[in-house]
Amino acid sequence: MPRKKQALDFEQSLQALEKLVEQLESGELSLEESLQTFEQGIKLTRQCQEALKEAEQKVQLLVEKNDSLSTQPFAEEDDA
C-alpha cells in the first residue's frame, strides 16, 4: 500500500501548492506572509519533483525489463 500513499501524498502536495499559488497571486498577503507562503511552495515543489523522479525511475525499470512487469523496490528515505 505504500505506493497508493505516495500517490495520495503527491496529489495532496500538488493541491496544496495550487492553493499557495492562488494566495500569492491574490496580492492580499503581507510581505512576511508572502515569504512564508513562497517557502512552503518551494518545499512542496521539491516533494512533487522527488515523487515524479521516483515514478520516472520505476517506469524506466519496467521499460528496461522488456516483457517482464516486475519492479524493484526503492529504499525508503527518512523524512529529514
Number of C-alpha atoms within 10 A of each C-alpha: 5 8 9 9 10 13 14 12 15 20 13 14 19 17 13 15 21 14 14 18 14 11 16 18 11 9 10 10 14 10 10 9 13 17 13 13 19 17 12 14 21 13 14 21 16 12 16 19 13 13 16 14 12 13 15 12 13 17 13 12 16 16 12 11 12 9 8 10 10 11 12 8 7 9 6 7 6 5 4 3
